[in-house]
Amino acid sequence: MRRPSRSSPELVPAPDAAVAASPDERDAPESHAKASGMHMRALQMPPRWLDRLFVASCEMPVDEGERAVVESLVRVVSELLPARAVGAVLCVRSRAPELVVALPPALHAPTEARPGARLFPSLLEEIVVPVGAAGTTLHLGSTADGGAQPGSAEHDLLLRTGLAMERGLAVARAQVRARGAASELQALTAHMVQAEKLASLGQLAAGIVHELNNPLTSIVVYTDALLRQAREGGDPEAIERLRRISDSAGRMLRFTRDLNSYARPSREVQVAVSVEGVVQQALTFCEHVLAEASAEVVRDFADGEHGMVRGMPEQLAQVFVNLVTNACHAMAATARPGVLRVATRATTESVLVVVEDNGAGVAEEDVARVFTPFFTTKAPGEGTGLGLSIVKKIVDDHRAQIAIERRHEGGTRFVLTFPRLGAQR
């Protein structure tokens, strides 16, 4: 039998064409065994090798991933052939090839994994067996002349190990896909449960708001009247109590209105809207909040045609009022002068609006939750946790997108992208 060249690797054909039968063997079909579509020669390896490989194939750690499968089988071949260099180059989609080796003590491990190339170029002989179609290869190297040759028992062991590895890798990949599908299903189920809760909340909101709004409005009106009277010579302690009553009632009233806005379907009709006009209107509405925060407003609107969108003007104004109000609260919580920047840009397909501040910012772990209903980072009693949820709902209703970013220099940036009128499908 021809010995492999010492200057280049012996690349063994794929398993389904790895070994050709001789004329004598074709005349004796009983001596053939079909395995994965190929005719195997009469068993060359010792039975104990086959037994060990069979056990290892049944015990492959497929639930631990592809590398664990490769490591387990390389380890088995190394145990059976302790004087040989055994290795594998694991090729996984979207990742660099990974190297797995088991060497006798006197040999140095290779430093790089190159699919299709020799793994042990310093050794006299090396057999390379392809494993599947992804580029993974199994290698057996020998320091002795004639130690690793095609047709030998060691070659048979490597071929059969390659078949087992191919099956193990397939199962490991299937398990990864199954776990991913299970995670997606779990997330979808959680979203459906949340949607059911919000649907139930929407049905209750109208009745709750109606029952609470009237008495709360009365409390706010009467306490304001009493405060005006008390300030003309009343007891300071009584004035403070009235102020607290008014503030508490005002917070409850805002909460019921936010709840109603979140849960109630809008009856407003979509029309052509100038985004810049809506933003300017929102800034006008928020002048008192901006003044309380001592915030400077920097307007950076695009020149010329700023872009029109199809939307509901009142709802879009509410989006920017909520964003500006949140920014003012964040800027008021810091000692540095507040700066609110509002910019608009129009492209052929979309209209972008950026609202950013230099306030306290949002913690990294909270970024993913800011649009969740009732989530708030404010102190108890200072926020309903519905402001940004309402913003997200309105943006979604307009087939737009909103993203939040943490500014490196401090503060928060919201980027809104609306389909431009005329570009919508």
N, C-alpha and C positions, 0 to 999 in steps of 0.2 A: 504494500500500500504506500502511496506517495506521502512523503513527510512534508509538513508545511514549510514554506520558505522562511528562512531566519530573518529576512529583511522586511517582510510584510506579514500582516496577520492572516490567519486562515479563517475566512469568513464563512461560517456554516450556513447553508441555505435555510430558508424558512422551514418550519417543521413539516408543512404539508408537501415539501419537496426535498426533505433533508437527506433521505437515504434511498438509493435506487436498488431494486432487487436484482440479483443475478439470475441468469437463465435457469440454473438448477433450482433456485428458490421459487421461480415462477411455476415450475413443474410440481412443486410440493406446497400447495396452498395451506396445508395444515401447519406449516412452520411460520405462517405469517399471523400477525395480530394487528388489527386495525385500531389505531388510536388517533382520534381527532382528524380523521380523513387521510392518514398516512399509513403505509405499510411498514411496521417496525421489523427489524431483523430479529433473529433469535436472540434471546436475552443475553447480553454480554456482561452485565454487572453482577456482583455477588448478591444473593437473595437478601442478605441483611441490609445492603444498601437500599434495595427496593422497599423493604419493610420500613426502614427509617424514613425514607422519602414519603412513603404512604402516610405514616403517622404525622409527619410535618405538614403534609398537604391538608390533612384534616384539622390541624391545630393552627393554621395560619391566622394571625391576628388581623383579620380583615376589618374589624370594627375600629382599629387604631390607625388606619390609613395606609396608603400605598407604600410609603417608606418602610413601615413596620413589616409589611408582607415581604418586601425585598430583603430586608435585614434578616428576617427569620430563615429564609431559604439559603441565603449566602452563608449564614452561620452553620446550617446543616451540612452543606457541601464541604465547608472548611473542616467540620468535625470528622467527616468521612475521609477527607483527603488532607490531613494535617500538613503534609509536606508541599502542598500546592498553594499557589496564590489564587484566591477566588475574589471576584469583584463583580459589580454591576453598575451600569450607568442608567439611572432612572430618569426617564423623560416624561414630564408632566406638563400638560398644556398650560400656558401662561406663566410658567416658572422656568428658571434656568435648570439644566440637567444637574442631577444630584449624584454624588459618588458614594457607593457603599462597598467596602473592601474588608477582607479577612486575610491576613498574611502570616506566613511563618515568621518567627522572631527575627531572623537575619535580614529580612527584606524591608525596604522602605516603601511607604505608601505613596501612590501617585498623588499629584497635587491638583489635577484638573480632570474634568469629565468631558470627553469629546465623543459624541455619539458616532458610532461606526469606526472609530480609531482604536488602536491597541491601547489597552489599559496598563500593560506591563511591558513596555518596549525593551527594557533591559534584560528580560528573560529570553531563554533560547526559543521556547515555543509557547504559543498561546492559541487557544480555541475561543472563538467569539460566536455566540448563539443569539440571534435576534429573538426578542420576546414581544410578540404582538406587532401592531402596525404603528405604534406611537414613537418608535425609535429606541425603546429600552433594549439594552443588551446585557447578556450574561457572559462573564469572562473566566477562563481557567488558564493559568500560566504555570510553566514548569521550568526549573533551572537545569533539569537533566535532559539530555538528548533522547527523544523518543518517549518522554514522560507524558505528553499531552498531545494525542494525535486523533484525527477523525477515525472512527471505527473502533476505538478502544473502549474499554469499560468506563473509563472516565468521561469519554465523549458521550456515551449513552446516558450516564448519570446527569451530565449537563443538559442534554436534550430534554430529558424527562423533567428535570428541575425547571427548565424554561417553560414547559407546558404547564406545570403546576403554578409557576409564577404568573403566567398570563391569565389563568383562571382566577387566581387570588387578586390580582390587580383589577380585573373586571368586577369582581364582587365588591372590592373596597370602593371603587368609583361609584358603583350602584348604591352603596350604603351612604356615601356622601350626598348623592343626589336625593336619596330618600329622606335623609335628615333635613336637607334644605327645603324639600317639599313640605315636610312636617312642620318646619318652622314657619313657612309661609302660610300654611293652613291655620296654625295656631294664631298668627298675627291677624289673619283675616277674620277668624272667629272672634277675637278680641274686639276688632273694629265693628263687627256686626252687633256684638253685645252692647258696645258703646252707642252705636246708632239706635238700637232699640231703647236704650235708656234716654237718649236725647229725644227720641220720638215721643216717649211717654212724658218727658219733661215738657215738650212743646204742647201737649194736650192739657197739661195741668197749668201751664204758665198763664194762660189767659184768665182763668178763674182766680189764680193766686194774685195776679197783678190787680185785677179789679177789686178784690176784697181788701187789698192792702193800700192801694193808691189813695183812696178817699180819706181814710183816717190819717194816713201819713201826711197828705197834703194839708189837712186841717191842723195837724200838729206843727208843721213847718210854718204855716201862715200865722197861727196864734202865737207861737214862740217868738217869731220875728216882731210881731206887734208888741208883745210884752217887753222884748229887749229894747225897742225904741223908747217905750215909756220909762223903763227902768234906768236907761242911760241919763235921763234928765234929773237924776238925784236919788236913784235907788241904791240899795245895799249892794256893794261890790260882790259879795258872795252869792247873792241871789242872781246877779247878772251873769256870773260865771256858770251857775247851774243852768240858767236858761240857754246860755250859749252851747253848753254840752248837749242839752236836749235837742236844740236846733241842729247841731252837727250830726248827731246820731240819727235823727229822723231824716235828715238830708241824705245821709249815706244809704239808709234803707230805701228811700225813694229812688235814688239813682240805681240801686241794685235791681229793684223791680222793673224799672224801665229798661235796663240792660238785658235783663232776663227776657222781657217781652220782645225786645229787638232781635235777640238771638233766636228765639223759638218761633216767632210769628212770620209766616210767609209775607213777603213784601207785595203790595198792590201797585207799586210804582211801575210805570211803563218805561222800557228802554228807549232812549232817543240818542241822537248824535250829541256828544258832549266834548267840550274842550277841556282836556286834562289840566292845562295851566289855569283855566278859569276856576275849576273846582278847587285846585290847590290854593289859589289866591283867596277864594272865599273861605276856605278852612282856616287860613292864617288870620283873616279878619275876625272870624269867630273866636279865635284863641288869643286875641290881643291881651286880654286881662291875665290869662294864664302865663303868657310870655313875659308880661310886665312883672308879675309876682316872682318869676324865676330870674328876673334881670337878664334875660337871654337876648343876645343879638341874633337877628335873622339874616342869613345870607341867601339871597335868591340867585339861582344860576339857571335861568330858563333859556332854552334854545332860541336862536334867532329865527325870525320868519315864521313859517308854518310849524306850529308846535305839535301837531298831530291831534286828530280827533279819534274818539273811540265811541263805541255804542255802549251805553250804560244808563244807570239810574242816578241822576245828579245828586239827590239827597243822600243816597247810600254811599256814593263815592265821597261826598263831602264828609260823611261820618267816618269813613276810613282814615282820612287825613287829619280830621279833628282828634281822633283817638291816638294816632301816631304822634302828633304834635304834643298833645297833652301828656302822654307817657314820657316823651323826651323832656318836657319841662320839669316833670317830677324827678327824673333822673338827674338833670342838671342842677336842680335845687339841692340835691343831696351831696353835692361836692362844693369845695371851697373855691375852685377856679371859676373865672367868668364863663357863663354859658354861651355856647355858639351853636345855633341850629342852622344847618345847611339843607336847603331844598333845591333839587336840580331836576330838570326834565330834559329828555332827549327823544328825538323821533327818528326812526329808521323806516325803510320801506315796508317792513312787516309789523313793527311794534312801536309802542310808546313806553319809554322807561321813566320812572320817577324814583329818585333817591331821596330819602329822608334820613339824615344822620345828625347825631349830637355828640357832645364831648362830656356826657354825664357819667354816672356811676357804672354804666355798662351792665352786661348780663354774664353771670358765671358760665363757664364752658359747659358744665353739667346740666345747666338749665336751658341751653339754647334749643334743644330738641323738644322742650315741653312748653315753650312760651305761648303756643297757639292752642294748648289744651284747655278746654272749658274749666273754669274755676281755679286754674293754676295762677298764683301770684307770688311775687317776691317781696311785695310790700308788707308792712307790719299789719297785724290783725286789726281789722276795722278800717283800713286805709284803701283797700282795693277789693273789687268784686271778683276779679279773675276772669271777667268776661270780655274786657275791652279788646284784647288781641284776638280772642276767639271770634268775636263779631267781625273784626277786620278780615280774618281768614275766610270766614263764610261769605262775606260780600265779595271778596276778591275771587273766590272760587265760582260764585254765581255769575261773575263777569268773564269767565273763561280766561282769567288772568293768573299770574303767579306772584307770590311774595316770598322773599328770602331774607333771613336775618344774618348779619355778620357782626362779629366782634372786632372793633377797631383796635389796632395795636397800640395806638396812642391814648386809648381810653374812650369809652362811649360805645354807641351802637349804630349800625347802619341797616336800614330797611331798603330793599330794592324791589320795586313793583314793576312788572312787565305786563302791559295790556296789548291785546291784538289791535292793531291800528284799523280804523274804519276804512273799509274798502279792501283790506287784506284778509279779512275774516272769510272763512269757508262756510 
